[in-house]
């Protein structure tokens, strides 16, 4: 296994990335997309572990820091969990560079939390074989909830949210009732790509922290049930007994290994064998 730090022109700027290459001919590329905040992609435990394990399967991998995060220069003027446009363009630019360097085009994506939203936006590309989304948010929030977020700094609204008695009696029940149980646009678009790609959603049994509430699960099941049978087979939902997967970076090593052991064989199976492996299999 070899690793190369690279700078990639991306979305009008430049991002820091690490390309990991197996010892033999790579069968494809795995792009890892971490969450935001302190869990930057280059330094994240998830990204580093996936790159090592992917190389054992004969797969190259690439990970990068979003613009303005970690080692990537730039300023993020505005940011929202639902806005993945710039991050998606950066990811595609990184994939394009990695594909040109390695001479392979097919890829899979592994994303966690915010990175899973970015991963969903890439599934529709013809070269994408599939995506593993770790603790992805799946519901579209209602307008009232979004208004509440934007008004959160107002003195009266802040008082309501900050008062535990009023919040429990009024704000939380109202927020729950008014939240729409619709799948987020990114999830709906990814389901539309199940004619050629595969999709794996992975959660822990800490449903609240991993955002797999009863409402979210019901919305997923309803959407999956409406798909043609061949597309339903391309979607999988796994729930594991572990700490919240949104906190993958601080999970015990045995739980991290268990999670990787679950999804990496699936990703491996999405790629064709290398030419050398094909020759051995036909011999």
Secondary structure, DSSP 8 states (H G I E B T S, - for coil): -EEEEEEEEETTEEEEEEEEE-SS----EEEEE--STT--TTT-HHHHHHHHHHHHTT-EEEEE--TTSTT---------TT--HHHHHHHHHHHHHHHHHHT---EEEEEETHHHHHHHHHTTSTTEEEEEEES---EE--HHHHHHHHTTTSHHHHHHHH-HHHIIIIIHHHHHHHS--EE-HHHHHHHTTTTT-EEEEEEES-HHHHT--HHHHHHHHHHHHTS-HHHHTTEEEEEESSS-GGGGGGS-HHHHHHHHHHHHHHHHHHS---HHHHHHHH-
